Amino acid sequence: MSDTDWNSNLGGGFGKHVATDEYFHGTGEPADSLTETWFWNFHVPEAGINCFAYCWVHPTLKVVTSGLMIYKGFKASHLECELFEFRDFMSIGVIGDGSDIQLPNGLRVQTIVPLEHVRLTFDDPQRETSVAVDIRGVGVPIMRANNKHFEQVMHVTGDLLLRGEAHKVDCLAVRDRSWAEPRPENHNPAPPYTWVTGTFGEDFAFNVGSHDDPDRDPDWKGVMAPPSRIFNDGWVVVKGEQRRVVKASKLTTRTGDRHSPVTHDYRFEDDRGDRHAASGKLIAQTNWGGWSNMTCHLGLVEWDWDGRTGYGESQEVQWNDYVWKMAQPR
């Protein structure tokens, strides 16, 4: 990004995790934007359903933004989701030490075994929606070199009642966790930045965070200058072995009206020299302004990797310059 590296693995390799990384750290530079987060998700791909659950703490300000959204298919607004239930200004006391997060809106996330097993529950009788899922680690956390952020492939099982319709949950998903770094909310004069995950079974999963490759003629080419760094972070797990992505090229196609992602095409190389390619299409989508200076298009992706089908998360952040410039007559 323009003025921070909180989403980059500039160290190149992997860090080391400890069991207490599951819990609240509350450490770091005492800036207003100091951030600590938990992200959990699951999906029911055959029904086009995706769940985004998030806890975002500002330790210096002692406030918490947290909740969950569950959506089926494509939504033009976050309030079109079957369920949208976020609270933006809660006291830091709701998270305790991070082992049993309980929100006034009914969301509860309990650590059963740190870094191995988390239970997420939610109940809203008025909206005929409830969640009871167990989130278990498939492998150990994939830690950034700075020891302040990890992702982890999880097996999620349980039950979802969504607006009175019952669904069984049984999927592989990727959660993430971060702490001890400022996350400035400044305007960023850059094209969209996309963070995606994909799981194809316990033997293959990936995560890449990057902008479009300007050599592949993205929609913003000729409208905006490319950022100085296209690829920020990524990993691939091959048969249980964690590998760092060392280079990546991505092209996202977007709608002509809201510029929301339609397809993603990735080519990347890992630190063993193996090359991978995955193409995906969005099968569910909504948007959310995580903070006011941006919008984030969230979605469930159906991936193809060497003929195998997988699923994963798509989170694309866009800022004022891109959205405004793309709206001008050309």
N, C-alpha and C positions, 0 to 999 in steps of 0.2 A: 504494500500500500504506500501512500505518499509519504507518511511521516511516522510510521511505526512498523515494527516487524513482529507483532504479536501473533501473526498467522503464518510465520515462516520457520523452517527448520534450518537455520543458517549454519548450524554446527555440522550438518552433513550426515551424522550417524544416528545412533539410538541412545537415549538416556536410560536410567535405571529407575524402576518403580519400587515402592515399598507399600505395605498394606495401608498405612495411614494416608496415602494419597487419595483414598476413597473419601476422606473426611475434610471438613472445612479447614483451610490453611490460614486465611486471614492475614497473609504476609505480603510484603512487597512495598514498592515505592509509595509513600503516602500521598498519592495524587487523587483528585476527585474522580478520575476515570479508572482507578484501580479496579480490576474486575476478577471475579471468580465465577465459574459456570459449571453446571452439569447439564448434559443433553442426553435424553433417552428417546428412543423411538421404536415403533413397530409398524407392520403393515399387514394387510390382508389383500394380496395382489389380485386374486381371482375376483374380488369385489371392488377393486380400484380404491381401496381405503388406505389412508396413511395417517399416522399419529405422530405429532411433534410435541414433546414434553420438555420443558426447559426451566432451569432455575439460574437466575443471573443476579449475583450479589455485587454491590459496591461497598467493600469493607470500610473504606474511609468515610463514606457518607452514611454507612449503616442502614442501607435500604436494600430491598429485594424486589425484583420483578420475576414473577414465576407463574406457571400455569401450563395448560395444554390445549392443543387444537386437534380435532379429528375431522377429516374431510374425505368425501367420497366423490371421485371424479374431479371436474374442473370448476373452480370457483373464481369469480371476478373480484371478490372481496373477502377478507378474512371473516367478516360477519355473515357470509353465506355458508361458512363451514357448518356441518351438522352440529359440531360443538366447538365453540370458542370461549375459553374461560381463563383469562389472564388478569392478574392484579399487578399494577405497576409500582406502587409505592408502599410496600409492606415493611414492617420492622424486621431488622436482621434476626430478631429472636425466633422467627418461624423456622429457621434452619437448624437451630441448636448447634451441635458439633458436626452436623452433616450426616449423622448416622440414621436419623429418623426425621426427615423433612415433612412437616405437616402444615398445610396451607389452610386459610379460612375458607377457601372455595372447595375443599374436600379432597384435593390431591394429596396423596401421601406416598413417600418413597422411603422404604426401609432397607437398610443394609443388613442382609442375612449373614453373608461371609464377604468381607472386604475384597474387592477386585475379582470376585467370583460369582456372587449371587445378590441380586437386588430385587425387591418386590415393589411393584407400582400398583396403587389402587386409586380409584376415583368413583364417586357415586353422586348422581344428580337425578333424583326421582322425577323432578319437575320436567326435565328434558328427556326422560326415559333413557338415560345414558349412564353406563357404568363400565369400569375397567378393572380387571383383576388379572395381572400378568406377572410371571416370574421371568427375570432377565438374568441369564446365566452365561458366564464367559466361556467362549469356545477356545480361546487362547489367552495368553497373558497380554496385558496392555502394551500398546505400541507407543513408546515414549519418545517425545522429541528430545533432541540433544541437550536442550536447556533445562530438562527436568521440570517443566512447568505446564506441560500439556500432553495428554495421551488420547488415542482412540483405542477401541477394543471391539472385536467382533463378538456378538452376543447371540445366543439362542433364546428367543422370546416365545413363551407358551402361556396360554390361559384363555380368558373369556372377555369378549367385548359385547356390550349391548349398546347399540347406536340408534337413538331415536326409536327404540322399541324393537329393533331388528337385531337378532342374536348372531354372533360370529365367533368361530373358534380362531384363535391366534396361534400360529406355529410358523415362525419365520426366523431367518438370520438377519440381523441388523447391526449397525455400527453405532456405538455411543461415543461421546467425547467428553472430556473433562479438562478444565484449564484453571490456572490461578497465578497470582503474583505478578501480573503484568498490566500496565495501563492499556486501555482500549479507547483512544481518543475518538470523539464523535464528530471531529472536524469534517467539513466538506472535502471530498476527494475528487479532483478533476480527472478521473480515470474512466476507462470503459468498464463494463461489468466484470466482476470477479466471481468465479464459480467454484464451489466446494461440492464434490460429489463422492459418494461411496458406492460400492457394488459388491455383492456377495453371490457366489455361485456354488455354494457348498462349503464344507469345512476345509477343503483343500485349496481354495482360491478366493481371495478378496482383495479389494484395492481401495485407495483413497487418493484423490488428487485435488489440489487447490491451485487454480491458475486463471489467467485471462485468456481470451482467444489468441491464437497464433496469427499475427498480422499478415503472414505470408499465405494464409489460407482464405483471404478475402472475407473477413467478418463484416457484419452489417455496419459497424462503426468506421471501417477503413475509409479514409478520405474525409471523415467528419471529425475524428479525434486523433490526436497523436498517440501512438502506443506507449504504454508505461515502460519504465526503464527495466523492469523485471517482469517477465511473462509468467514464469513458473515459480511458485512459492514453496510448496511442500507436497509430499506424497509418499506412499508406501504400497507395497504389494506383499501379500502373504501367499507363498507357494508351498503347499504340502506342509504347513506348519512353520516354515522358515520365513522370518521377517526380513524384507529387503527394502532398502530405500529407493525411491524413484529418483533418478539423477537428471532426467530431462523429460519434457512432456510437450506435446503439441495438441491443442484442443480447438475445435470449432463448434460453436453453438448456433443453431438456427433459432430465430425468434419470430413471434407473431408481428404483424405489421402495425397493430394498434397499441397494445400495452407493452410490446417488446418482451413478452414472457417467453422463456425457453420452450422449444418444441422438441428439438433433438440435440443430443451431444455426441460428438465423435472424438475419441481419444486415441492417441498413439503415444506410448511412453516406454522408457527403457529403465531397467533397474540396475542396481549396483553389481549384479553378477553378469551384466551384459546382455541379459535376455530382453527381447522386445515384445511388447504386448499391444493389442488393439481391442478397443471395446466401443461399440456404438449403442446408443440408447434412445428411447423415446419416452416422453412424459406420459404417464397414464393417470395421474391425479396431480392436482396443483392448486395452490392458493398463494396469497401474498400477505406479508406482515411487515409493518414498519417497526423493526426491533428498536430503533431509535429514530428520532424525527428527521435526521439528515440523510436518511437512506430508505430504500424499500428493498425487501428481500422476497424473491420469488421462491417459494418452497414447493417441492414436488416429489412424487414417487416415480422412479425411472425403471423401465423394463429394459435390461441390458442384453446384448448379444456379444459373447466372447467365444470365438472359435466354434460357433454353432451351439454353445450352451447358453441357456437362459438364466439370468440372475436379476436381482432387484436391489435397489438402493436409493439413497437420499440425494436430492439435488437442492442446493441452496445457492441462489445467485443474488449477490448484492449489486444494486445500481444506485448511482448518485445523481444529483441535480443536473450537472453538465451533460451527462449522457442522455438522460430522459428529455431534457429541454432541447438539446441539439437534434435528437432523432425525431422530435415533433415538428421541426421546421420544414417548410416546403423545400423539396430538392428537385 
